[in-house]
Amino acid sequence: MGHSELPAPVTEFDLDKQSVPVPGSDAPGFSHIYQSALHAGLQTTETNYDLFAVGRQKSGDKPCLGYRPWDASIGDFKKEYQWITYNQVEEFRTAIGSAVTKLQKDGKLGDGVGMTNFTCAFWSQNRPEFQIFDQSNYAYSRHTVALYESYDRETASYILDHSEARVCFTTASHLADLLSVSEQTPKLKAIILIETNGPIPVRPGELKTNQLARQWAASKGITLLSWDEALDLGRKNIVAHIPPKDANELSSFCYTSGTTGKPKAAKVSHGELSLCAAGMALFSGLTGEERVLSFLPLAHIFGRLAEATFLRGGWQIGYFNGDVTRLVEDMQILKPTMLFCVPRVLNRIAALISAQMEGPGLKARLLRTAVEAKIANHDRDGSVTHAFYDRVVFRKVRAVLGGNLKTMISGSAPLRPDVLKLLRVAFSIDFREGYGQTENAGYCLCMLPNDKKLGSCGPALPGVQIRLKDCPELGYTANDKPYPRGELLSRGQSVFPGYYKDEEKTKETLDSDGWLHSGDVAQIDEAGRVYIIDRVKNLLKLSQGEYVAIENVEGKLSAVKQLMQLWLYGDSMQSHLVAVAVPEPDTFAPFASNILGQKIAPTDAKAIESACNDEKVTKAILQELMIHGKKIGLKGFEIPRALKLRSEPFSPENGFLTPTQKMKRPEARQKLQKELDALYAQPPAEINNSGKL
């Protein structure tokens, strides 16, 4: 198709005019249609194949994909990044794509498979091979599906079967799972193990392919190759690229997290990610030799959006070492200029800074004074720099994330405004919150730079239209004052064409006029900022008839700084909510120490667990929840009246969360039923007007 010429990047923004209503677009039951005040009509004819070509044209022999090599002599990763250039990626992807073509021509991918338009899967953590694999699919008009590293064999086999994947690229750690469930994935005919002696290193625990594994695979009718063998096969049988002809063609499947059932497969067109990459480039503020750390799972659309943006820009993507507890180490070595992040990581960073501020001594006092001064400047004019404190105090804070960070975007879940503000001033960066969903490629809304009015997700992004639909059952309408309110709808090239093999769900989500129904309730202010204020779904009804938007209330109460995770539950036969919470060690430890009269270290797991089981500590945390709930204006029935603290975090590994960190509510209720029964057996705590027990 060739690449689309884009307008020049935007460097100046009118914060009083962010999204604008389209004249005459209001209709009964709906607000006006709003669109970006900047490049509202942005569209692209580019495919993902073209997108990579744009970046390669800019940066052919410059770094593209980086990794930390494994050093067997020290049993750890080297403290440096090595790089694969754009031209090398081009050679690798041609070889890998040609290898898959050779397997297809030799009849090793099953019956009825042509050279194009079939699915190839990738099951591993983020690593350079993913982009080589992904770009090879685009070069030969095949479809990508990525699986979360944390998936169990049942979920993985469901997705491989549902997507009809013919090839799976994975690591040796997943080989036994794939072969054990091969009867459930009858169309999977080839496995390529990501391990090599070449330019990309073997990671610890990834075993060399052995004869026994090959025999096992062969007995299942599956061809097993190593990465090096696939490269060699492809180089000996090079096939010319067969790129997609149209931006509307299918590029990949992105499976939703599946909080209440089987994951749904959102179809992703080439034009979706291409528009996202083009639109992000217009207002991201990135223009030079930019570098990003890749750690957000590439099975999630947010991670895919981030990498597409950087590839089109001809910029550098450095991959984390595979251990999320060492992200700071990776950042200090990579020195990224931009970071796409999620609240669970940002909340942790903010908690560490807050703990340092609340400590004793001169350093803590200086940090408090510096933060207060910078916040005052931010609230006055949106600035995030300070001539004195940036040099004396925050230079070391910036160094924690590498020292070169300019821009950070948070997505995937709501971020508390106080966390956003603290991190803006602590790292002296352009830090914004965005909003999207799998079904619009994560590209819908994003804050503009230096906007000091927090709490919104910003205006519509270039090329996106939004509007609100009345929700009379919840009391939200487009005629509400001072701002219109209703369910947020979006439309544009970034919106998906539908769910794979699920026409019913597609019709529920995507209407005949092309509007994607988000399920989120929003309001739009006079400048065109969009605020997410509620959920259409996840309403529960208490025994006296009150309705509670449970996730919305959870989000508001999560601002209690002693807590890392909070889950609310309401029994329809009861008149009040109860809560189960996991403490944030760095802020919980000093809080519990004051109550118990003994020093508790944040790293002392046994002491933290003991404090969680202490009645006085539990009562004090419940009081903090009640005080905060009253302070932010929650109704009495929205505030939990009983609490259970648990030291073990909710996680995908223990079955409470999806891989995208969303709570599996039915599973949580089942796992915590004993605790819930005990909470409801207690007399509900009462609060007075001050919020105290």
C-alpha positions in Angstrom: 0.0 0.0 0.0 2.9 2.4 0.8 3.0 4.7 3.7 0.6 7.6 4.5 2.0 11.1 4.7 1.2 12.5 8.2 0.8 16.1 9.3 3.6 17.5 11.3 3.8 16.5 15.0 1.8 18.8 17.3 3.9 20.8 19.8 1.4 23.4 21.1 -2.0 22.5 22.5 -5.0 24.5 23.5 -6.1 23.0 26.9 -9.4 24.9 26.7 -10.3 23.2 23.4 -9.4 19.5 23.4 -12.4 17.7 22.0 -15.0 19.6 20.0 -18.6 18.8 19.3 -19.7 18.3 15.7 -22.4 20.8 14.9 -25.9 19.3 14.5 -24.8 15.8 15.6 -26.9 15.6 18.7 -29.9 13.2 18.6 -32.5 12.0 21.1 -30.9 9.8 23.7 -27.4 10.8 22.7 -24.9 13.7 23.2 -23.2 15.5 20.3 -20.5 13.6 18.5 -17.1 14.9 19.7 -13.8 14.6 18.0 -10.2 15.8 18.5 -9.5 19.5 18.0 -6.3 18.3 16.3 -6.4 16.2 13.1 -9.9 15.0 13.7 -10.1 13.3 10.3 -6.9 11.3 10.6 -7.0 8.0 8.6 -4.3 5.8 7.1 -4.1 3.4 4.2 -1.1 1.7 5.8 -0.9 -1.9 6.7 1.3 -3.2 9.5 3.7 -4.2 6.7 3.9 -0.6 5.6 4.3 0.5 9.2 7.5 -1.4 9.6 8.7 -0.2 6.2 8.4 3.4 7.3 10.5 2.8 10.4 13.1 0.8 8.4 13.4 3.5 5.8 14.3 6.0 8.6 16.6 3.7 10.6 17.7 0.8 8.4 21.1 0.1 10.1 20.1 1.7 13.4 19.0 -0.3 16.5 15.5 -1.7 16.5 15.2 -4.5 19.1 17.4 -4.8 22.2 18.0 -7.4 24.8 20.3 -8.2 27.7 22.4 -11.2 26.8 22.7 -14.1 29.2 26.2 -14.6 30.6 26.6 -18.2 31.6 29.9 -17.5 33.4 28.1 -15.4 36.0 24.7 -17.0 35.8 22.9 -13.7 35.1 22.1 -11.2 32.4 24.9 -8.8 31.3 24.4 -5.2 32.4 24.2 -4.0 28.9 21.8 -4.1 25.9 22.7 -5.6 22.6 20.8 -4.5 19.5 19.3 -6.0 16.3 19.0 -3.4 13.6 16.0 -2.7 11.4 17.7 -4.3 8.5 18.6 -7.4 10.5 15.0 -7.7 11.6 14.0 -7.6 7.9 16.3 -10.5 7.1 15.2 -12.5 10.1 11.5 -12.1 9.4 12.0 -13.1 5.8 13.8 -16.2 6.9 11.2 -17.2 9.5 8.3 -16.4 7.2 9.9 -18.5 4.4 10.5 -21.4 6.9 6.7 -21.5 7.7 6.0 -21.3 3.9 8.3 -24.3 3.4 6.4 -26.3 6.0 3.2 -25.4 4.3 4.4 -26.4 0.9 5.7 -29.7 2.2 2.2 -30.4 3.6 3.4 -30.2 7.2 0.7 -27.7 8.4 -2.3 -29.9 7.6 -4.9 -29.9 4.9 -6.5 -26.9 3.3 -3.7 -24.4 4.2 -2.5 -21.9 1.6 0.6 -19.7 1.8 -1.4 -16.9 3.4 -4.4 -16.2 5.7 -3.7 -18.8 8.5 -2.9 -18.2 12.1 0.5 -18.5 13.8 0.7 -18.3 17.6 3.4 -17.0 20.1 3.5 -18.2 23.7 6.3 -16.5 25.7 7.3 -13.5 27.6 8.2 -10.3 25.8 11.4 -10.8 23.7 12.8 -9.7 20.4 11.7 -12.9 18.7 8.1 -11.7 19.1 8.5 -8.8 16.8 10.5 -10.9 14.3 7.6 -13.4 14.4 4.9 -10.8 14.2 6.6 -8.9 11.3 7.1 -12.2 9.4 3.3 -12.8 9.7 2.6 -9.4 8.2 5.2 -10.0 5.4 3.3 -13.1 4.3 -0.3 -12.0 5.1 -0.8 -14.4 8.1 -2.5 -13.8 11.4 -0.8 -13.3 14.8 -2.2 -14.5 18.1 -0.2 -14.0 21.3 -0.7 -15.9 24.5 0.1 -14.7 28.0 3.1 -16.3 29.5 1.0 -17.1 32.6 -1.7 -19.1 30.8 -2.3 -22.6 32.0 -2.5 -25.4 29.5 -6.3 -25.4 29.4 -6.6 -21.7 28.5 -3.7 -21.9 26.0 -5.2 -24.9 24.3 -8.6 -23.2 24.1 -7.1 -20.2 22.3 -4.9 -22.2 20.0 -7.9 -24.3 19.0 -10.3 -21.4 18.7 -7.9 -19.4 16.6 -7.1 -22.5 14.5 -3.3 -21.9 14.9 -1.2 -24.0 12.7 2.2 -23.0 14.2 3.2 -22.0 17.7 6.4 -20.3 18.6 7.2 -20.9 22.2 9.9 -21.8 24.8 10.9 -25.3 26.1 9.0 -24.5 29.3 5.7 -24.8 27.5 6.6 -27.7 25.2 5.2 -30.4 27.5 1.9 -28.5 27.9 1.5 -28.2 24.2 2.2 -31.8 23.4 0.0 -33.0 26.3 -3.1 -31.3 25.0 -2.4 -31.8 21.3 -5.7 -33.7 21.0 -7.5 -30.5 21.9 -5.6 -28.5 19.3 -5.9 -30.7 16.2 -4.9 -28.0 13.7 -1.6 -27.2 15.5 1.0 -29.0 13.3 4.3 -27.2 14.0 6.1 -25.9 17.1 9.2 -23.7 16.9 11.2 -23.4 20.1 12.6 -20.0 20.7 16.2 -20.8 21.5 19.3 -20.1 19.7 23.1 -19.8 19.7 22.8 -16.9 17.3 22.3 -13.1 18.0 19.5 -13.6 20.4 20.5 -15.5 23.6 19.1 -18.6 25.3 17.4 -17.6 28.5 17.9 -19.6 31.7 15.8 -22.7 31.9 15.3 -22.9 28.1 16.6 -26.4 27.2 18.1 -27.5 24.0 15.8 -29.5 21.7 16.6 -33.1 22.2 15.7 -36.3 20.3 13.2 -37.4 22.9 11.2 -34.3 22.5 11.3 -34.6 18.7 10.0 -38.2 18.9 7.2 -37.1 21.3 6.2 -34.3 18.9 6.4 -36.6 15.9 4.1 -39.2 17.6 1.5 -36.4 17.8 1.9 -35.5 14.2 3.7 -32.2 15.0 7.0 -30.9 13.5 9.4 -29.6 16.1 12.1 -27.1 15.1 14.5 -24.8 17.0 14.7 -21.1 16.1 18.1 -21.7 14.5 16.7 -24.6 12.5 13.8 -22.5 11.3 16.1 -19.6 10.3 18.3 -22.1 8.4 15.3 -23.7 6.7 14.0 -20.3 5.6 17.3 -19.0 4.3 17.7 -22.1 2.1 14.1 -21.6 0.8 13.6 -17.9 0.5 10.1 -16.8 -0.6 9.2 -13.3 -1.8 6.9 -11.4 0.6 3.2 -11.6 0.0 2.1 -8.5 1.9 -1.6 -7.5 2.6 -3.2 -5.4 0.0 -5.6 -3.4 2.2 -5.6 -1.9 5.6 -9.0 -3.6 6.3 -7.5 -7.0 6.1 -7.2 -9.1 9.3 -3.8 -8.9 11.0 -4.3 -10.6 14.3 -6.6 -11.8 17.1 -6.4 -10.2 20.5 -8.1 -12.3 23.2 -9.9 -10.4 26.0 -9.0 -11.3 29.6 -12.1 -13.4 30.3 -13.2 -12.2 33.7 -16.5 -14.0 33.5 -16.0 -16.8 31.0 -14.0 -17.9 28.0 -11.8 -15.2 26.4 -13.3 -13.5 23.3 -11.2 -13.1 20.2 -11.2 -9.5 19.0 -10.3 -9.3 15.3 -7.6 -6.6 14.7 -7.3 -5.2 11.3 -4.1 -3.8 9.8 -5.5 -0.3 9.8 -6.2 -0.3 13.5 -2.7 -0.5 14.8 -1.4 1.6 11.9 -3.8 4.4 12.8 -2.7 4.1 16.4 1.0 4.3 15.6 0.4 7.3 13.3 -1.9 9.1 15.8 0.5 8.6 18.8 3.4 10.0 16.7 1.5 13.2 16.2 1.2 14.2 19.8 3.6 12.0 21.8 6.4 14.6 21.9 8.9 12.0 20.6 11.1 13.2 17.8 14.7 12.1 18.3 16.5 8.8 19.1 13.7 7.4 21.3 13.9 4.3 23.4 11.1 2.3 25.2 11.2 -0.6 27.7 8.9 -3.4 26.6 7.5 -5.3 29.6 3.7 -5.0 29.2 2.5 -8.4 27.9 2.3 -8.5 24.1 -0.9 -10.5 24.3 -2.5 -7.3 25.6 -3.4 -4.6 23.0 -1.7 -1.8 25.0 1.7 -3.5 24.6 1.1 -4.0 20.9 0.1 -0.3 20.5 3.3 0.8 22.2 5.6 -1.3 20.0 3.8 -0.4 16.8 4.3 3.3 17.6 8.0 2.9 18.1 8.5 0.7 15.0 6.8 3.3 12.8 9.0 6.0 14.3 12.2 4.0 13.6 12.9 4.0 17.3 14.3 1.5 19.7 12.5 -1.2 21.7 14.5 -2.7 24.6 13.0 -5.9 26.2 13.0 -6.5 29.9 14.9 -9.5 31.3 11.8 -11.5 32.1 11.7 -10.7 35.8 9.3 -7.9 36.7 11.0 -7.5 40.1 14.1 -6.3 38.2 12.4 -3.7 36.0 14.2 -0.8 37.6 17.5 -2.5 36.9 16.5 -2.8 33.2 15.5 0.8 33.1 18.8 2.0 34.6 20.7 0.1 31.9 18.4 0.9 29.0 17.7 4.5 29.9 14.3 4.8 28.1 12.9 8.1 27.0 9.3 6.9 27.1 7.4 4.4 29.1 4.0 2.8 28.6 2.9 1.6 32.0 0.0 0.4 34.1 -1.3 1.5 37.5 -0.2 -1.6 39.5 3.4 -0.7 38.7 2.9 3.1 39.1 1.1 2.7 42.5 4.1 0.7 43.8 6.6 3.4 42.7 4.4 6.1 44.3 4.1 4.1 47.5 7.9 3.9 47.7 8.2 7.6 47.3 5.5 8.3 49.9 7.2 6.0 52.4 10.4 8.0 51.9 8.6 11.2 52.5 7.0 10.0 55.7 10.2 8.8 57.2 12.1 10.6 60.0 15.1 12.8 59.5 16.4 15.6 57.4 16.3 13.7 54.0 12.6 12.9 54.5 11.8 16.5 55.5 13.7 17.8 52.4 11.9 15.4 50.1 8.5 16.5 51.6 9.4 20.2 51.1 10.6 19.6 47.5 7.4 17.6 46.6 5.2 20.3 48.1 6.9 23.1 46.3 6.7 21.3 42.9 3.1 20.3 43.4 2.3 24.0 44.1 3.9 24.9 40.8 2.1 22.1 39.0 -1.3 23.2 40.4 -0.6 26.8 39.4 0.6 26.4 35.8 1.1 22.7 35.1 4.9 22.8 35.3 6.8 19.8 36.5 10.3 21.3 36.8 12.0 23.3 39.6 15.4 25.0 39.2 16.7 24.2 42.7 14.9 21.0 43.8 15.4 19.1 40.5 19.1 19.5 40.9 19.4 18.9 44.6 16.7 16.3 45.2 15.0 14.9 42.1 18.1 14.2 40.0 18.6 11.0 42.1 14.9 10.2 41.8 15.0 10.5 38.0 18.1 8.2 37.9 16.0 5.4 39.4 14.2 5.0 36.0 17.3 5.7 33.9 17.5 9.4 34.0 16.4 10.1 30.4 12.6 9.6 30.7 10.6 12.3 29.0 7.1 10.9 28.6 5.0 8.3 30.4 1.5 7.1 29.5 -0.6 5.0 31.9 -3.4 2.8 30.6 -5.2 -0.5 31.0 -6.9 0.6 34.3 -7.8 3.8 36.1 -4.9 5.7 37.8 -5.5 7.8 40.9 -4.9 11.5 40.2 -2.7 11.9 43.3 -0.4 9.2 42.0 -0.2 10.8 38.6 0.6 14.2 40.1 3.2 12.8 42.5 5.0 10.9 39.7 4.9 13.9 37.4 6.7 16.1 39.8 9.1 13.4 41.2 10.4 12.4 37.8 9.9 15.8 36.1 8.1 14.3 33.1 5.2 14.6 30.8 2.9 12.0 32.4 -0.5 11.3 31.0 -3.4 8.9 31.4 -5.0 7.3 28.5 -8.1 5.1 27.9 -8.9 2.4 25.4 -10.0 -1.2 25.2 -9.1 -4.3 23.2 -12.0 -3.5 20.8 -10.5 -0.2 19.7 -6.8 -1.2 19.8 -6.3 0.7 23.1 -6.6 3.9 21.2 -9.5 6.2 22.2 -8.6 9.0 24.7 -5.4 10.4 26.1 -4.5 13.5 28.2 -2.7 16.4 26.6 0.7 17.5 27.9 0.9 19.8 30.9 -2.8 19.6 31.6 -3.0 20.3 35.4 -6.7 19.4 35.6 -6.5 15.7 36.7 -9.0 12.9 36.8 -9.8 12.8 33.2 -8.5 10.5 30.4 -8.2 13.4 28.1 -9.9 14.2 24.8 -10.6 12.0 21.8 -7.4 11.0 20.0 -6.8 12.0 16.3 -9.1 10.0 14.0 -11.5 9.0 16.8 -15.1 10.1 17.3 -16.9 9.7 20.6 -20.4 10.3 22.0 -22.5 9.5 25.0 -25.6 7.4 25.1 -28.3 8.0 27.8 -28.4 5.4 30.7 -31.8 6.3 32.2 -31.7 3.3 34.5 -28.6 4.7 36.2 -29.7 8.3 36.1 -27.2 9.5 33.4 -28.3 11.5 30.3 -26.8 13.8 27.7 -28.9 16.6 29.2 -27.3 16.4 32.6 -25.8 19.6 34.1 -23.2 20.9 34.2 -21.9 18.2 31.8 -23.5 15.5 29.6 -23.2 12.0 31.0 -23.8 8.5 29.6 -22.3 5.4 28.2 -19.1 6.2 26.2 -19.3 5.1 22.5 -16.4 5.4 20.1 -16.1 5.2 16.3 -13.2 5.3 13.8 -10.5 3.3 12.1 -9.2 2.0 15.4 -12.5 0.2 16.2 -12.4 -3.5 15.6 -14.5 -5.3 13.0 -15.9 -7.8 15.5 -15.3 -10.9 17.5 -14.0 -14.0 15.8 -16.7 -16.8 15.7 -19.1 -14.8 17.9 -21.6 -12.8 15.9 -23.9 -12.4 18.9 -21.3 -10.7 21.1 -20.3 -8.6 18.1 -23.8 -7.3 17.8 -24.0 -6.5 21.5 -20.8 -4.5 21.3 -20.8 -2.9 17.9 -23.9 -1.3 16.5 -25.0 -0.9 12.9 -23.6 2.7 12.7 -20.1 1.5 13.7 -20.2 2.7 17.3 -18.4 0.6 19.9 -20.3 0.4 23.2 -17.7 0.5 25.9 -19.8 -0.3 29.0 -18.2 2.6 30.8 -20.1 5.7 31.9 -18.4 9.0 31.1 -18.9 12.7 31.3 -17.4 15.4 29.0 -16.4 18.8 30.3 -16.5 22.1 28.6 -13.0 21.6 27.2 -13.8 18.2 25.8 -12.0 16.1 28.5 -13.6 12.8 29.2 -14.0 11.4 32.7 -14.9 7.8 33.3 -17.3 7.9 36.3 -19.1 4.6 36.4 -19.8 1.2 34.7 -23.0 0.2 33.0 -22.3 -3.4 34.1 -21.2 -4.9 37.4 -24.1 -3.4 39.2 -25.2 -5.3 42.3 -28.4 -4.9 44.3 -28.4 -5.0 48.1 -31.3 -6.2 50.2 -32.9 -2.8 50.6 -33.0 -2.1 46.9 -29.9 0.0 46.6 -27.7 -0.4 43.5 -23.9 -0.3 43.8 -21.5 0.1 40.8 -19.0 -2.2 42.6 -15.9 -1.6 40.4 -16.4 2.2 40.4 -16.6 2.2 44.2 -13.5 -0.1 44.5 -11.6 2.4 42.3 -12.5 5.3 44.6 -11.7 3.5 47.8 -8.3 2.3 46.4 -6.9 5.7 47.2 -6.4 4.5 50.8 -2.6 4.5 50.8 -2.1 1.6 53.2 -3.7 -0.8 50.6 -2.3 -2.3 47.5 -5.4 -4.2 46.4 -9.1 -4.0 47.4 -12.0 -6.2 46.5 -15.6 -5.4 47.5 -18.5 -7.8 47.8 -22.2 -7.4 48.3 -24.6 -10.2 49.1 -28.1 -9.4 47.7 -29.6 -10.7 51.0 -27.5 -8.2 53.0 -27.8 -4.5 53.4 -24.1 -3.6 53.4 -20.8 -4.3 51.6 -17.8 -6.1 52.9 -14.2 -5.9 51.8 -11.1 -8.1 51.4 -7.9 -6.1 51.0 -4.1 -6.7 50.6 -1.8 -4.1 52.3 0.9 -2.1 50.5 3.9 -3.1 52.7 5.8 0.2 52.5 2.9 2.2 53.9 1.1 -0.5 55.9 4.2 -1.4 57.9 4.6 2.0 59.7 0.9 2.3 60.1 0.6 -1.1 61.8 3.8 -0.3 63.8 2.1 2.7 65.4 -1.0 0.7 66.3 0.8 -2.3 67.7 3.6 -0.4 69.4 6.3 -2.4 67.7 8.6 -1.9 64.7 7.5 -3.8 61.6 9.7 -3.8 58.5 8.0 -3.8 55.1 10.1 -6.8 54.1 9.2 -8.9 57.1 6.5 -11.1 55.6 5.7 -12.9 58.8 5.2 -9.7 60.7 3.0 -8.3 57.9 0.9 -11.4 58.0 0.6 -11.3 61.8 -0.5 -7.6 61.5 -3.1 -8.5 58.9 -4.7 -10.9 61.4 -4.7 -8.4 64.3 -8.2 -7.1 65.1 -6.9 -3.6 66.1 -5.0 -3.2 62.8 -8.0 -4.4 60.8 -10.3 -2.0 62.6 -8.0 0.9 62.0 -7.8 0.1 58.2 -11.5 -0.2 58.1 -11.8 3.2 59.7 -9.4 4.6 57.1 -11.7 3.2 54.4 -14.8 4.7 56.0 -13.2 8.1 56.5 -12.1 8.3 52.9 -15.5 7.1 51.7 -17.2 9.8 53.6 -14.7 12.4 52.4 -15.2 11.7 48.7 -19.0 11.6 49.0 -19.8 7.9 48.8 -23.3 6.9 50.0 -23.5 5.0 53.2 -24.4 1.8 51.5 -21.3 2.1 49.2 -18.9 2.0 52.2 -17.9 -1.5 53.4 -18.8 -2.2 57.0 -16.5 -5.2 57.6 -12.9 -6.0 56.4 -10.6 -8.9 56.0 -6.9 -8.3 55.5 -4.8 -10.9 53.7 -1.0 -10.7 53.2 -1.0 -12.7 50.0 -1.7 -10.5 47.0 -4.3 -11.3 44.4 -2.5 -12.6 41.3 -3.0 -14.7 38.1 -1.0 -17.5 39.7 -3.4 -18.0 42.6 -6.5 -17.7 40.3 -7.8 -14.3 41.5 -6.7 -12.2 38.5 -6.7 -12.4 34.8 -3.3 -11.9 33.1 -4.3 -8.2 32.7 -4.7 -7.9 36.4 -8.5 -7.8 36.4 -10.3 -9.5 39.2 -12.1 -12.7 38.4 -15.1 -11.9 40.5 -16.9 -15.2 40.4 -13.7 -17.1 41.2 -12.8 -14.6 44.0 -16.2 -15.1 45.6 -15.8 -18.9 45.5 -12.3 -18.8 46.9 -13.2 -16.4 49.7 -16.6 -17.7 50.6 -15.4 -18.8 54.1 -14.0 -15.3 54.8 -17.2 -13.6 53.4 -19.4 -15.7 55.6 -17.3 -14.7 58.6 -17.5 -11.0 57.7 -21.3 -11.1 57.3 -21.5 -12.9 60.7 -20.0 -9.8 62.3 -22.2 -6.9 63.3 -21.7 -4.2 60.6 -19.5 -1.3 61.8 -21.3 2.0 62.1 -19.8 5.3 61.3 -20.7 8.8 62.5 -20.6 12.0 60.5 -16.8 12.4 61.0 -16.3 9.0 59.4 -15.1 7.4 62.6 -16.2 4.0 63.9 
